[in-house]
Amino acid sequence: MTSTAGSAGPTDAVTPPPSEPTDPTRRRFSRAERWVHRTTGVLMLVCVVSAACLYVPQLAELVGRRYLVVTVHEWSGLLLPVPVLLGLGSRAFRADLRRLNRFLPHDREWLRAVRRRDARPGSRPAGKFNAGQKVYAAWIAGAVLVMLGTGLLMWFTGFGPLLWRTSATFVHDWLALAIGIVLIGHIGMAYGDPQARRGMRTGSVERGWAEREHSLWKED
């Protein structure tokens, strides 16, 4: 009788453990998403700079050509929503919009850690986007829509009564100042995080950074 001890059939094969990812980087943003961000950023910068040239006397005197500056400001503001609207054709962009629009329990935990000034990565759980990025995205989207609406009321003077135009001018001017301050903070935080800038520049980030800063970010 032939012994079968020690032999292994197909069902006895040991399944190897899943291998760790060998790629040291992780894809964060698609080309379409980076295009939307860059184009929107350029239009926003043109809006802010042209507004400063209209409202700061020293800059107005330095630049001159007020009619040209007004035209550039109006059209750059009118075009601001266009990159986002075109970006809706990208599946990756739509998926990230859904992520930004969902505020989950760990996002509240992230905000509480910020209030406590607890900078430990483990105390600030985050998915692909942290709570701060979600709040900023919602605020800037709403601000752009308000600026667009009030700007149109100021541009087309015959559209509504004088009270509407006066109120629109007040809201437009003060919200523009708030946007300028928030944008300075946004740019400052981006410059303080090289990996965040790399993600927007190349589309990829280091896997270690993603696991540390966005521990709940699941593989796409």
Phi and psi in degrees as a GROMACS rama.xvg file:
@    title "Ramachandran Plot"
@    xaxis  label "Phi"
@    yaxis  label "Psi"
@TYPE xy
-84.6603  127.127  THR-2
-78.801  138.622  SER-3
-105.997  5.66558  THR-4
-62.2553  136.78  ALA-5
90.535  -14.4982  GLY-6
-86.6009  151.464  SER-7
-127.589  129.483  ALA-8
-84.9438  179.596  GLY-9
-59.8582  -32.1551  PRO-10
-78.6134  -11.9094  THR-11
-91.9921  -2.24823  ASP-12
-64.8568  137.819  ALA-13
-80.7642  124.95  VAL-14
-78.0413  121.51  THR-15
-66.8364  148.392  PRO-16
-64.1321  151.522  PRO-17
-60.4404  134.371  PRO-18
-75.4857  148.691  SER-19
-72.552  149.396  GLU-20
-58.6682  131.141  PRO-21
-88.8554  -19.4365  THR-22
-75.9529  120.266  ASP-23
-72.9523  -7.69783  PRO-24
-115.57  165.081  THR-25
-135.525  135.813  ARG-26
-70.5533  128.678  ARG-27
-115.29  -44.2701  ARG-28
-131.936  141.483  PHE-29
-78.7865  170.814  SER-30
-63.0053  -39.5431  ARG-31
-63.5524  -41.0126  ALA-32
-64.418  -40.4822  GLU-33
-67.4351  -35.5273  ARG-34
-65.0788  -43.3528  TRP-35
-61.0551  -45.6719  VAL-36
-63.1397  -46.3694  HIS-37
-66.6077  -45.0976  ARG-38
-65.2871  -43.3487  THR-39
-63.2989  -40.2034  THR-40
-62.0354  -41.6843  GLY-41
-65.0183  -46.2434  VAL-42
-62.2142  -40.5814  LEU-43
-64.9132  -40.9493  MET-44
-63.6076  -41.9374  LEU-45
-62.5073  -41.124  VAL-46
-59.8898  -48.7577  CYS-47
-66.368  -44.5059  VAL-48
-66.3036  -43.9397  VAL-49
-66.38  -35.2419  SER-50
-64.8541  -40.7633  ALA-51
-62.3391  -37.8788  ALA-52
-69.3719  -21.3303  CYS-53
-87.5958  -30.2379  LEU-54
-108.328  -19.0492  TYR-55
-95.9029  114.899  VAL-56
-55.9364  -41.4528  PRO-57
-62.6151  -42.0686  GLN-58
-70.2606  -37.9815  LEU-59
-60.2525  -42.0064  ALA-60
-68.8666  -36.1715  GLU-61
-68.8994  -42.3166  LEU-62
-84.3734  -44.3424  VAL-63
67.4751  -160.804  GLY-64
47.7841  55.7141  ARG-65
-58.9651  -40.209  ARG-66
-60.3776  -41.4123  TYR-67
-65.4592  -42.5326  LEU-68
-63.2485  -41.5859  VAL-69
-61.1241  -44.0656  VAL-70
-62.9405  -43.9456  THR-71
-62.5833  -42.0136  VAL-72
-64.302  -44.3952  HIS-73
-63.8025  -46.1949  GLU-74
-74.6707  -34.6722  TRP-75
-66.2399  -37.0865  SER-76
-67.9471  -39.9416  GLY-77
-65.7309  -31.2286  LEU-78
-85.7607  -7.95566  LEU-79
-53.9453  -43.7387  LEU-80
-74.4188  -13.4611  PRO-81
-61.9612  -46.683  VAL-82
-57.7208  -39.763  PRO-83
-65.7874  -42.3695  VAL-84
-63.2304  -41.032  LEU-85
-68.4898  -34.2004  LEU-86
-65.7813  -19.8375  GLY-87
-62.7369  -15.9153  LEU-88
-74.1499  -10.4986  GLY-89
-93.8262  127.9  SER-90
-63.3842  -41.2365  ARG-91
-64.7218  -39.231  ALA-92
-65.4736  -42.2267  PHE-93
-64.4914  -38.2628  ARG-94
-63.9104  -40.2523  ALA-95
-71.4427  -32.0023  ASP-96
-62.4052  -39.1446  LEU-97
-65.3039  -38.646  ARG-98
-63.6045  -43.3777  ARG-99
-66.1499  -28.1148  LEU-100
-86.5343  -4.67558  ASN-101
-103.382  119.154  ARG-102
-104.816  111.166  PHE-103
-105.16  168.995  LEU-104
-55.2522  -38.5106  PRO-105
-67.8832  -20.8583  HIS-106
-69.1573  -38.068  ASP-107
-65.1536  -36.8641  ARG-108
-63.8592  -38.7374  GLU-109
-61.8138  -45.0032  TRP-110
-65.7525  -38.2101  LEU-111
-63.1348  -39.1733  ARG-112
-64.6625  -36.7827  ALA-113
-64.9733  -42.7482  VAL-114
-63.1916  -33.8074  ARG-115
-82.0741  -3.5364  ARG-116
59.8361  35.1459  ARG-117
-89.8479  106.23  ASP-118
-93.4896  3.37814  ALA-119
-65.8465  130.783  ARG-120
-55.4859  -36.0793  PRO-121
-66.8737  -21.7507  GLY-122
-86.6488  -6.56349  SER-123
-123.853  71.358  ARG-124
-65.7723  140.762  PRO-125
-151.648  147.303  ALA-126
-83.5262  -144.428  GLY-127
-61.6037  -33.6204  LYS-128
-122.576  136.199  PHE-129
-83.1246  173.63  ASN-130
-63.2267  -35.6727  ALA-131
-62.0289  -41.9073  GLY-132
-66.6262  -35.6959  GLN-133
-67.2592  -43.5889  LYS-134
-63.5094  -43.3934  VAL-135
-62.1815  -45.7381  TYR-136
-60.9594  -42.9756  ALA-137
-66.2749  -42.0091  ALA-138
-66.0079  -47.0596  TRP-139
-68.3482  -33.9379  ILE-140
-65.1092  -44.719  ALA-141
-65.0021  -40.3065  GLY-142
-63.5342  -40.189  ALA-143
-63.496  -41.2818  VAL-144
-64.9595  -41.329  LEU-145
-65.2907  -42.0011  VAL-146
-63.26  -38.8538  MET-147
-65.0419  -44.7307  LEU-148
-65.2557  -46.8428  GLY-149
-68.2175  -34.3792  THR-150
-64.3337  -39.1629  GLY-151
-65.8456  -37.006  LEU-152
-64.2247  -35.398  LEU-153
-75.041  -32.1989  MET-154
-74.7762  -50.4864  TRP-155
-94.9013  88.6541  PHE-156
-65.5067  -23.61  THR-157
-89.4358  4.66615  GLY-158
-73.5983  -33.0939  PHE-159
-145.982  176.697  GLY-160
-69.1693  168.514  PRO-161
-58.7468  -38.5011  LEU-162
-59.93  -39.8034  LEU-163
-62.6617  -45.4969  TRP-164
-66.9544  -38.6434  ARG-165
-64.7512  -44.0922  THR-166
-65.4  -41.3876  SER-167
-62.2896  -40.5375  ALA-168
-62.773  -43.1673  THR-169
-61.2722  -49.3029  PHE-170
-64.7076  -43.3361  VAL-171
-60.7253  -45.569  HIS-172
-66.4694  -47.4389  ASP-173
-72.6648  -35.2802  TRP-174
-68.7415  -34.0584  LEU-175
-60.9128  -41.0178  ALA-176
-63.1736  -43.3134  LEU-177
-62.7895  -41.3109  ALA-178
-62.7807  -42.1535  ILE-179
-59.8345  -43.0134  GLY-180
-66.0908  -44.7309  ILE-181
-63.8322  -39.6522  VAL-182
-64.4808  -38.8403  LEU-183
-60.6428  -43.2699  ILE-184
-63.4774  -41.2272  GLY-185
-62.1603  -46.0921  HIS-186
-66.0996  -39.9942  ILE-187
-62.4113  -41.8284  GLY-188
-67.8762  -36.2133  MET-189
-64.5429  -41.1236  ALA-190
-69.2559  -20.2699  TYR-191
-84.3309  -3.4981  GLY-192
-131.242  91.3818  ASP-193
-58.3655  -34.1109  PRO-194
-68.7953  -35.8957  GLN-195
-63.3312  -40.7676  ALA-196
-67.1189  -38.6844  ARG-197
-62.8527  -38.9672  ARG-198
-61.1229  -38.9269  GLY-199
-77.6441  -25.9813  MET-200
-82.7877  -44.326  ARG-201
-111.74  -17.8046  THR-202
94.1703  -11.1201  GLY-203
-124.755  153.725  SER-204
-131.88  164.251  VAL-205
-68.0109  136.625  GLU-206
-61.7934  -36.8471  ARG-207
-62.4092  -40.6641  GLY-208
-64.0319  -42.5421  TRP-209
-62.9943  -41.8284  ALA-210
-69.5007  -29.9406  GLU-211
-82.4977  -45.3023  ARG-212
-91.7181  -22.7564  GLU-213
-134.798  62.9253  HIS-214
-63.4864  -23.9662  SER-215
-97.0815  8.34472  LEU-216
-76.2995  111.669  TRP-217
-83.7913  156.148  LYS-218
-63.1463  137.945  GLU-219
